[in-house]
Amino acid sequence: MEPSDEALCERVAKRDEAAFDLLVSRYQERAYRLAWSILRNSEDARDVSQEALIRLYEAAGSFGGRSKFSTWFYRILVNLCLDQKRKNRWWKLWARDDDDEREPILERQPAPVTDPVDKLSDERAMKDLGAAVDRLAPRQRAAVLLRVQEDMATYDIAQVLKCSEATVRVHLHRALATLKKTMEKR
């Protein structure tokens, strides 16, 4: 029987490198995928997901078991992503050249779990949806991605975003209303 994430985290707190390696193998791909979906930049997503894993190693002793390990880890990851977006916002606004082309469509799509073969019309819809998700407020985007991509419950999302469940429902409602309105216009 595989040890639980929570049990592995306890072992990591005692500096068990084998336990850390196992947690990394379980969460590295998911962390990158979620970070990429929030940041929409592969280098930043790689850096932030690695930083989240380093923070996991350093702060494993502070995991108190009051929530699931995944919720605790995603809170670290999402906070790092939001910090990264805040840190880069002023620079991108100042340095943006209106003649710059946007990233290629594949760079803006959510990282796939498998290698999908998309049809041309699906590609167009995904491009439009990706652009609409990009324009959501950071907390709304994080709530939607945690719900859709990581299949997290409202309670867990609230713990990750450090807000109430009602606030998560508001974020999700507003995000979905915005996305629906945007997609109907196209």
Residue, then its C-alpha position, 0 to 999 in steps of 0.5 A: m500500500e502506498p503511503s498517503d501524502e500526509a504521511l509522506c509530508e511528516r517524513v519530509a519534515k524529518r528530512d526523509e529525501a525518499a519521501f520528498d522524491l515520492l511527493v515530487s513524483r506525485y505533484q511535479e506534473r500537476a504543479y507545473r500544469l496548474a502554474w502554467s494555466i495561471l501564468r501562461n508562461s512556460e518558464d515562469a510556470r517551471d520556476v514557480s512549480q519548482e519553488a513550490l516544491i522547494r517550499l514544500y521541503e522547507a515548510a513540511g514541518s508546518f503542515g498541521g494536517r488541518s486540511k488535505f496535503s494537496t490543499w496545503f501544497y496548492r495554497i503554496l503554489v497558487n500564492l507563488c503564482l499570484d505573487q509572480k503575476r503581481k511582480n511581473r505586471w508593472w514590467k509587462l505593462w511598461a515594456r509591452d509593444d503593441d506590435d508584438e504578436r501574442e504567444p502561439i496558440l499552443e503556448r496559451q492552451p492548458a497543458p494537456v494530461t494526454d496528447p489530444v488531437d484537436k480539430l480546427s474548430d475546437e482549436r479556434a474555440m480553445k483559443d478564444l476560451g484561453a484568451a477569455v480565461d487570461r482576462l479573468a481576475p487572478r483569483q477568479r482564474a485560480a478558482v476556475l482552474l482549481r475547480v476544472q483542472e484539479d477537480m477540487a471541491t469548493y471547501d478545498i479551493a477556499q483553503v487554497l485561496k484563503c477565503s470563505e466558501a461563499t467567496v469561492r462560489v462568487h469567484l466561480h459564478r462571476a468567472l463563469a458569467t464572464l466566460k459565458k458572455t465572452m464566448e457568446k460574443r464570438 
